[in-house]
Amino acid sequence: MAVLGLTVPIYGFGMSRKTYGWLIVLLAGLFGCNGNKTKLDSPSQGTIVVAADESFRPLVTQLTEAYSGIYPNAHFEVVFKPEKEAINFMLQDSARLAFTTRKLDPQEQAVLNQRKIKGAAQKIATDGVALIVNKANTDSLITMSELSSIFSGTIKNWAQLKGGNQSGVITLVFDNNNSSNLEFMLRKFNVKRVDGLRIFTTRSNKEVIEYVRQNPTALGFIGVNWISDGDSPLSAELSRDLRVMGVTEKANPTSRNDYFQPFQRALGLEDYPLRRSVYILSREAHPGLGGGLINYVARDAGSLIIEKLGLWPAIPYNREVNLK
């Protein structure tokens, strides 16, 4: 009998009944393994889970939808979580990729190392944390020194800031107590304890915007991609009745030109003080759909979407045109 290119003697020609029985079991196992083998995803097809910090919802949604538009058999199940939870989701093998503002720390990398997974971190853009205030609040300029005093608890009232017409206790509004926006600001100003700070957390960047719109003493912190897409009706609607604050690193600015808002040019030229990197973290162990998306975002037309959203792509798209 010939099986898989091998010639197997038939029972009755020098083979015991017991040996023949074991051979049949072995062959059945071989056929079973081949029949049930899981098909791996590839850069153009399959389904994977992607975790992302909620502050990047507009960015991640547009990137994954654009990629699926090119490859209809490529599907992404996107889960939005606070950054710490998104990273843990990937480390637990519940997601293939994670969109974050930082690389893995040594303890997190050790989790992948234990499973003999190298992992990767690809920087795709420069983003900014936007400071937003109610339209009735004319305090639309702030220095990094003043922000540091707010986060240290030295400045608690709008009246303590230079210029503007607002008074009342400053309420710092974030999307989540584990969000990248809050973590970034705490790291920026080396804040270890938040007990003395008036912090209010919502459930999303969109809810931060709504809260600030209704509360003149609020100071909101959001990912700028929520309001920086000039072609998006949602961005236009969310920006309504808000002011985006200008921020300066100068302790004693002399004009409005010393202040910068978190929009594309100021991010790319590194003028905006509250800029941050955007990474895609990967635990992919084969050339699959995750790698396809990363290449599209970092080295292909995906960077045009990053530009459209008002962020600064890490690798600008090559627009060379050959003229004859």
C-alpha positions as CSV (number, residue, x, y, z in Angstrom):
1,M,0.0,0.0,0.0
2,A,1.4,3.5,-0.9
3,V,0.7,6.4,1.4
4,L,2.3,9.8,1.1
5,G,5.0,8.5,-1.2
6,L,5.9,5.6,1.1
7,T,5.3,1.9,0.4
8,V,3.6,0.2,3.3
9,P,3.3,-3.6,3.4
10,I,-0.2,-5.1,3.7
11,Y,-1.1,-7.1,6.7
12,G,-0.6,-10.7,6.1
13,F,2.8,-10.4,4.4
14,G,5.1,-10.8,7.4
15,M,3.4,-8.2,9.7
16,S,1.7,-9.0,13.0
17,R,-1.8,-7.9,13.7
18,K,-0.6,-5.7,16.6
19,T,2.0,-3.9,14.4
20,Y,-0.5,-3.3,11.6
21,G,-3.0,-1.8,14.1
22,W,-0.4,0.7,15.4
23,L,0.5,1.7,11.8
24,I,-3.2,2.4,11.0
25,V,-3.4,4.7,14.0
26,L,-0.3,6.5,13.0
27,L,-1.5,7.1,9.5
28,A,-4.9,8.3,10.7
29,G,-3.1,10.8,12.9
30,L,-1.1,12.1,10.0
31,F,-4.2,12.6,7.9
32,G,-6.0,14.3,10.8
33,C,-3.1,16.7,11.4
34,N,-3.0,17.7,7.7
35,G,-6.8,18.1,7.5
36,N,-7.1,20.3,10.6
37,K,-4.0,22.5,10.1
38,T,-4.8,26.2,10.8
39,K,-4.3,28.5,7.9
40,L,-2.1,31.4,8.9
41,D,-3.1,35.0,7.9
42,S,-0.9,36.8,5.4
43,P,-0.4,40.5,4.6
44,S,-3.4,40.5,2.3
45,Q,-5.9,38.2,4.1
46,G,-7.0,37.0,7.5
47,T,-8.5,38.4,10.7
48,I,-6.5,39.8,13.6
49,V,-7.3,41.8,16.7
50,V,-5.8,45.3,17.2
51,A,-5.8,47.1,20.5
52,A,-5.4,50.9,20.7
53,D,-5.6,53.7,23.2
54,E,-8.9,55.5,22.8
55,S,-7.2,58.8,22.1
56,F,-6.2,57.4,18.7
57,R,-9.6,56.2,17.6
58,P,-9.9,58.4,14.5
59,L,-6.4,57.5,13.4
60,V,-6.7,53.8,13.9
61,T,-10.2,53.6,12.4
62,Q,-9.1,55.3,9.2
63,L,-5.9,53.3,8.8
64,T,-7.5,49.9,9.3
65,E,-10.5,50.8,7.1
66,A,-8.3,52.0,4.3
67,Y,-6.2,48.8,4.4
68,S,-9.3,46.6,4.3
69,G,-10.5,48.7,1.3
70,I,-7.4,47.7,-0.6
71,Y,-7.5,44.0,0.6
72,P,-11.1,43.0,1.1
73,N,-10.1,39.7,2.7
74,A,-8.1,41.5,5.4
75,H,-10.2,42.2,8.6
76,F,-9.3,44.0,11.8
77,E,-11.2,43.7,15.1
78,V,-10.2,46.9,16.8
79,V,-10.5,47.1,20.5
80,F,-10.1,50.6,22.2
81,K,-8.8,50.6,25.7
82,P,-6.7,52.8,28.0
83,E,-3.1,52.5,26.9
84,K,-1.9,50.3,29.8
85,E,-4.8,47.9,29.2
86,A,-4.2,47.9,25.4
87,I,-0.5,46.9,26.0
88,N,-1.5,44.2,28.4
89,F,-4.1,42.9,25.9
90,M,-1.3,42.4,23.4
91,L,1.1,40.8,25.9
92,Q,-1.6,38.3,26.8
93,D,-1.9,37.3,23.2
94,S,-5.4,38.8,23.0
95,A,-4.3,41.2,20.3
96,R,-1.6,41.0,17.6
97,L,-0.9,44.8,17.5
98,A,-1.3,47.8,19.8
99,F,-1.2,51.5,18.9
100,T,0.5,53.3,21.8
101,T,2.5,56.4,22.7
102,R,5.5,54.4,23.9
103,K,7.6,51.3,23.5
104,L,7.4,48.4,25.9
105,D,9.2,48.9,29.2
106,P,11.8,46.2,30.3
107,Q,9.2,44.3,32.4
108,E,6.7,44.2,29.5
109,Q,9.4,43.1,27.0
110,A,10.3,40.3,29.4
111,V,6.8,38.8,29.0
112,L,7.4,38.4,25.2
113,N,11.0,37.2,25.8
114,Q,9.7,34.4,28.1
115,R,7.6,33.2,25.2
116,K,10.5,33.5,22.8
117,I,8.8,36.3,20.9
118,K,11.0,39.2,19.7
119,G,8.3,41.7,19.2
120,A,8.7,45.0,17.4
121,A,7.9,48.7,17.8
122,Q,7.4,50.9,14.7
123,K,7.1,54.7,15.1
124,I,4.5,55.9,12.7
125,A,3.8,59.5,13.6
126,T,4.2,62.5,15.9
127,D,1.0,63.4,17.8
128,G,0.1,66.1,20.3
129,V,-2.0,66.3,23.4
130,A,-4.3,69.2,22.8
131,L,-5.4,71.5,25.6
132,I,-9.0,72.6,25.1
133,V,-11.1,75.2,27.0
134,N,-14.7,76.5,26.8
135,K,-15.2,79.2,24.2
136,A,-16.3,81.6,27.0
137,N,-12.8,81.2,28.5
138,T,-10.4,83.7,26.8
139,D,-7.4,82.1,28.6
140,S,-6.2,80.5,25.4
141,L,-2.5,80.9,26.0
142,I,-0.4,79.1,28.7
143,T,3.2,78.5,29.5
144,M,4.8,75.2,30.4
145,S,5.8,76.8,33.7
146,E,2.2,77.5,34.4
147,L,1.2,74.0,33.5
148,S,3.8,72.6,35.8
149,S,2.4,74.8,38.6
150,I,-1.1,73.5,37.9
151,F,0.1,69.9,38.1
152,S,2.1,70.5,41.2
153,G,-1.0,72.1,42.8
154,T,0.6,75.5,43.2
155,I,-1.9,77.0,40.7
156,K,-5.5,76.0,41.4
157,N,-7.6,78.9,40.1
158,W,-7.9,80.4,36.6
159,A,-7.4,83.8,38.1
160,Q,-3.8,82.9,39.0
161,L,-3.0,82.7,35.3
162,K,-1.9,85.7,33.3
163,G,-4.4,87.3,31.0
164,G,-7.9,86.0,30.3
165,N,-11.2,86.6,32.0
166,Q,-11.9,83.3,33.7
167,S,-12.0,82.7,37.4
168,G,-12.9,79.6,39.4
169,V,-11.2,76.3,40.3
170,I,-9.4,74.6,37.4
171,T,-10.8,71.2,36.7
172,L,-8.4,68.9,34.7
173,V,-10.5,66.6,32.4
174,F,-9.1,63.4,31.0
175,D,-10.7,60.5,29.1
176,N,-9.7,57.8,31.6
177,N,-7.5,57.4,34.7
178,N,-5.3,54.9,32.8
179,S,-5.3,56.8,29.5
180,S,-2.2,57.8,27.5
181,N,-3.2,61.5,27.8
182,L,-3.1,61.4,31.6
183,E,0.0,59.2,31.8
184,F,1.8,61.6,29.3
185,M,1.1,64.7,31.4
186,L,2.0,63.1,34.7
187,R,5.3,61.9,33.2
188,K,6.0,65.3,31.6
189,F,5.7,67.1,34.9
190,N,7.1,64.3,37.0
191,V,3.9,64.0,39.1
192,K,4.0,61.1,41.5
193,R,0.7,61.7,43.4
194,V,-2.5,63.2,42.2
195,D,-4.3,63.5,45.5
196,G,-4.3,67.2,45.6
197,L,-5.3,67.8,42.0
198,R,-8.8,68.4,40.8
199,I,-9.0,65.7,38.1
200,F,-12.2,64.5,36.5
201,T,-12.2,61.5,34.1
202,T,-14.8,60.6,31.5
203,R,-15.0,57.5,29.3
204,S,-13.7,58.8,26.0
205,N,-12.0,61.8,24.3
206,K,-15.4,62.7,22.9
207,E,-16.9,63.0,26.4
208,V,-14.0,65.2,27.4
209,I,-14.9,67.5,24.6
210,E,-18.6,67.5,25.7
211,Y,-17.7,68.2,29.3
212,V,-15.4,71.1,28.4
213,R,-18.1,72.6,26.1
214,Q,-20.5,72.7,29.1
215,N,-18.1,73.8,31.8
216,P,-16.2,77.1,31.5
217,T,-13.7,76.2,34.3
218,A,-12.6,72.9,32.7
219,L,-9.3,72.3,31.1
220,G,-9.5,69.3,28.8
221,F,-6.8,67.0,27.4
222,I,-7.4,65.1,24.2
223,G,-5.5,63.4,21.3
224,V,-5.3,66.1,18.7
225,N,-6.4,63.7,15.9
226,W,-10.0,64.1,17.2
227,I,-10.1,67.7,16.0
228,S,-7.4,68.1,13.4
229,D,-8.9,66.4,10.3
230,G,-10.0,69.4,8.2
231,D,-12.0,67.1,5.9
232,S,-14.0,65.4,8.6
233,P,-17.5,66.7,9.6
234,L,-17.0,65.0,13.0
235,S,-13.8,67.0,13.6
236,A,-15.6,70.2,12.7
237,E,-18.5,69.4,15.0
238,L,-16.3,68.4,17.9
239,S,-14.3,71.7,17.5
240,R,-17.4,73.8,17.8
241,D,-17.5,76.2,20.8
242,L,-14.0,75.2,21.9
243,R,-10.7,76.9,22.0
244,V,-7.4,75.0,21.5
245,M,-4.8,76.5,23.8
246,G,-1.4,77.7,22.5
247,V,1.5,76.5,24.6
248,T,5.0,77.9,25.0
249,E,8.2,76.7,26.6
250,K,9.3,80.2,27.2
251,A,9.0,81.4,30.8
252,N,8.5,85.0,29.7
253,P,6.9,85.0,26.2
254,T,6.8,88.4,24.5
255,S,4.2,87.8,21.8
256,R,1.6,85.3,20.6
257,N,4.1,84.1,18.1
258,D,5.9,82.4,21.0
259,Y,2.9,80.1,21.5
260,F,2.1,77.0,19.4
261,Q,-1.0,74.8,18.9
262,P,-0.7,71.0,18.3
263,F,-1.2,71.1,14.6
264,Q,0.9,69.6,11.8
265,R,3.6,72.1,11.2
266,A,4.3,72.7,14.9
267,L,4.4,69.0,15.5
268,G,6.8,68.3,12.6
269,L,9.1,71.3,13.5
270,E,9.0,70.2,17.2
271,D,7.7,73.6,18.3
272,Y,4.7,72.3,20.2
273,P,5.9,71.3,23.7
274,L,3.3,68.6,24.4
275,R,4.1,66.4,21.3
276,R,4.5,62.6,21.6
277,S,5.4,59.7,19.4
278,V,2.8,57.2,18.1
279,Y,4.0,53.5,17.8
280,I,2.6,50.3,16.6
281,L,3.7,47.5,18.9
282,S,3.6,44.0,17.4
283,R,4.0,40.4,18.7
284,E,3.6,38.9,15.3
285,A,5.8,35.8,14.8
286,H,5.3,35.3,11.1
287,P,4.9,37.5,8.0
288,G,1.2,38.2,8.5
289,L,-1.5,40.7,8.4
290,G,0.0,42.8,11.2
291,G,3.2,43.3,9.3
292,G,1.2,44.2,6.2
293,L,-0.6,46.9,8.1
294,I,2.6,48.3,9.6
295,N,4.3,48.5,6.2
296,Y,1.3,50.2,4.7
297,V,1.3,52.8,7.5
298,A,5.0,53.4,7.9
299,R,6.3,53.0,4.4
300,D,3.4,53.3,2.0
301,A,0.3,55.4,1.3
302,G,-0.9,55.1,4.9
303,S,1.3,58.0,5.8
304,L,-1.0,60.2,3.6
305,I,-3.8,59.4,6.1
306,I,-1.6,60.4,8.9
307,E,-1.0,63.7,7.1
308,K,-4.7,64.2,6.4
309,L,-5.4,63.8,10.1
310,G,-3.1,66.7,10.9
311,L,-0.3,64.6,12.5
312,W,3.3,64.4,11.3
313,P,4.2,61.0,9.7
314,A,7.5,59.4,10.8
315,I,8.2,58.5,7.2
316,P,6.6,60.9,4.7
317,Y,5.1,59.3,1.6
318,N,7.3,59.6,-1.5
319,R,5.4,61.7,-4.0
320,E,8.0,61.6,-6.7
321,V,6.6,62.1,-10.2
322,N,8.6,61.3,-13.3
323,L,8.1,63.9,-16.0
324,K,9.0,63.0,-19.6
